[in-house]
């Protein structure tokens, strides 16, 4: 949803995840965290627009250029692997992203990216 004004179709469900940490984006708490949720006294309040037509933009639709012709040498891919090392109590997240490799036909410019991020955390860190 992230402030984009997403419209949830009738019959669809929203899943809510609650966690004391968000590793690797946020380092976990030094102390062990406990979460208790009393569903009897809890509520999820979402903003609601009853008349969606009232929220329309007054701008014409933007135009976009046609995609440039390109030769694809390598398709993109993404992997995220998590490993727990039992002997050292370490967790490792290897996040590999390959955006592929392409050449623009008209300019003969070849471009592409590969990226590997490795996050490691040890119990009691």
C-alpha positions, 0 to 999 in steps of 0.5 A, a space after each residue: 500500500 505504501 501511500 500509493 492510494 491502492 484500491 483493495 478489490 472486494 473479497 481480497 484480504 490484507 495480511 498484516 505481519 508483526 515482527 520485533 525486527 526487520 533484519 537486514 534493513 534494521 538491526 535487531 534489538 540486543 534483548 530478546 523481544 516478545 510481542 503480545 497481541 490481544 486481538 479482542 482489543 486490537 483494530 486495523 484502521 485503513 483510510 477509506 475513500 467512498 467516492 473514488 471519482 472525487 480523487 481524480 487528477 486534472 491532468 491529461 495522461 502523460 505520453 511515453 516514448 516507444 522502447 528502444 530496440 535492443 539485443 538481449 545478451 543475458 536475461 536478468 535474474 534475482 536470488 535471495 539465499 539465507 544460510 544459518 551456520 550452526 557451528 558459529 550461530 551466524 545468519 547470512 543473507 546473500 542477495 544477488 541481483 542481475 539486471 541482465 545485459 543488453 545492447 541498444 541497436 541504434 547506438 551500440 551502447 551495451 549496458 547491464 548490472 550485477 549486484 551482490 549484497 551479503 548481510 551477516 549477523 551473529 546471535 548476541 550481536 
